[in-house]
Amino acid sequence: MKIFISDAAIGDFEDIKRYYEEEGVPDVGKKFISSIIEHIQTLRNNPDIGRMVPEFDDPKVRELIHSPFRVVYLREKTSIHVIRVWRSERVLVLPENET
């Protein structure tokens, strides 16, 4: 199964990196990003391990919890599309063209 990362999710990774750099702990940000990417790779063989996103009533919109982050993805028949990587406490609102 192919995995695609949206531009918005790439921007989220950049925001994570920048936040931890500004906090003076850039290694923490790098470790989070690496471990999140490793977690995303598990979707290749287990695309349904993520739960359905509670804010949406769509079984194709799923999420991995990688505390304190939510990795939101669209589960298609032959591919995974990572849509966003957000802090858990943020309210999830997806742009219309992301799903």
Protein Blocks (a to p, Z undefined) as FASTA:
>chain_A
ZZdddfklmmmmmmmmmmmmmnopaklmmmmmmmmmmmmmmmmmmmmlpccdfkbccfkb
ccddddfbdcdddddfkbccdfbdcdfklccdddfklZZ
